[in-house]
Amino acid sequence: MPASMPFIIAGARTGIGVAYIMVFVSELAGASSGLGYLIAVSQLSYRIDRMIATLFVLGLLGAATDQAFTYSVRRLFPWAQMMG
């Protein structure tokens, strides 16, 4: 099990990134609230400033989640050296 942890961690980290993309796309497709909905509404009303700000917030959330995941993995599994 300890030898397989780096591969499991890499898969979970990739899965978190894909999950963020899927939530964003599903909000674009048919939600009535959320960051994806706000981007879609901003695009329709030509509010590029709001659209870019929302994309920036979405990027910050993704980066913060990745950093929190990396930190927790390093604390829980110190023998599993992650790249990045």
C-alpha positions as CSV (number, residue, x, y, z in Angstrom):
1,M,0.0,0.0,0.0
2,P,2.7,2.6,0.8
3,A,4.3,2.1,-2.6
4,S,1.0,2.7,-4.4
5,M,0.1,5.9,-2.6
6,P,1.9,8.3,-5.1
7,F,-0.2,6.9,-7.9
8,I,-3.4,7.1,-5.9
9,I,-2.7,10.6,-4.9
10,A,-1.9,11.7,-8.5
11,G,-5.2,10.2,-9.6
12,A,-7.1,11.9,-6.8
13,R,-5.4,15.2,-7.6
14,T,-6.4,14.9,-11.3
15,G,-9.9,13.9,-10.3
16,I,-10.3,17.1,-8.2
17,G,-9.3,19.2,-11.2
18,V,-11.8,17.4,-13.5
19,A,-14.5,17.7,-10.9
20,Y,-14.1,21.5,-10.9
21,I,-14.3,21.6,-14.6
22,M,-17.5,19.4,-14.6
23,V,-19.2,21.6,-12.0
24,F,-18.3,24.7,-14.0
25,V,-19.6,23.2,-17.2
26,S,-22.8,21.9,-15.6
27,E,-23.5,25.3,-14.2
28,L,-23.0,26.9,-17.6
29,A,-25.5,24.4,-19.1
30,G,-28.5,24.6,-16.9
31,A,-28.1,26.1,-13.4
32,S,-29.8,29.2,-12.0
33,S,-27.0,30.0,-9.6
34,G,-23.3,29.5,-9.2
35,L,-20.1,30.8,-10.8
36,G,-20.8,29.2,-14.2
37,Y,-24.3,30.8,-14.3
38,L,-22.7,34.1,-13.4
39,I,-20.2,33.8,-16.2
40,A,-23.0,32.9,-18.7
41,V,-25.2,35.8,-17.6
42,S,-22.2,38.2,-17.8
43,Q,-21.4,37.0,-21.3
44,L,-25.0,37.6,-22.4
45,S,-25.1,41.1,-20.9
46,Y,-21.6,42.0,-22.2
47,R,-20.2,42.5,-18.7
48,I,-16.7,41.3,-19.5
49,D,-15.3,42.8,-16.3
50,R,-17.6,40.6,-14.2
51,M,-16.9,37.6,-16.4
52,I,-13.1,37.9,-16.0
53,A,-13.5,38.5,-12.2
54,T,-15.6,35.4,-11.9
55,L,-13.1,33.4,-13.9
56,F,-10.3,34.7,-11.6
57,V,-12.3,33.6,-8.5
58,L,-12.8,30.2,-10.1
59,G,-9.1,29.9,-10.7
60,L,-8.3,30.9,-7.1
61,L,-10.8,28.3,-5.7
62,G,-9.1,25.6,-7.9
63,A,-5.6,26.7,-6.8
64,A,-6.6,26.8,-3.1
65,T,-8.2,23.4,-3.3
66,D,-5.1,22.0,-4.9
67,Q,-2.8,23.5,-2.3
68,A,-5.0,22.3,0.5
69,F,-5.0,18.8,-1.0
70,T,-1.2,18.8,-1.4
71,Y,-0.7,20.0,2.1
72,S,-3.0,17.4,3.6
73,V,-1.4,14.6,1.6
74,R,2.1,15.7,2.8
75,R,0.9,15.7,6.4
76,L,-1.0,12.4,6.2
77,F,1.4,10.4,4.0
78,P,4.9,11.8,4.5
79,W,6.5,8.8,2.7
80,A,4.5,9.5,-0.5
81,Q,6.6,12.1,-2.4
82,M,4.4,14.0,-4.8
83,M,5.7,15.9,-7.8
84,G,4.7,19.5,-7.8
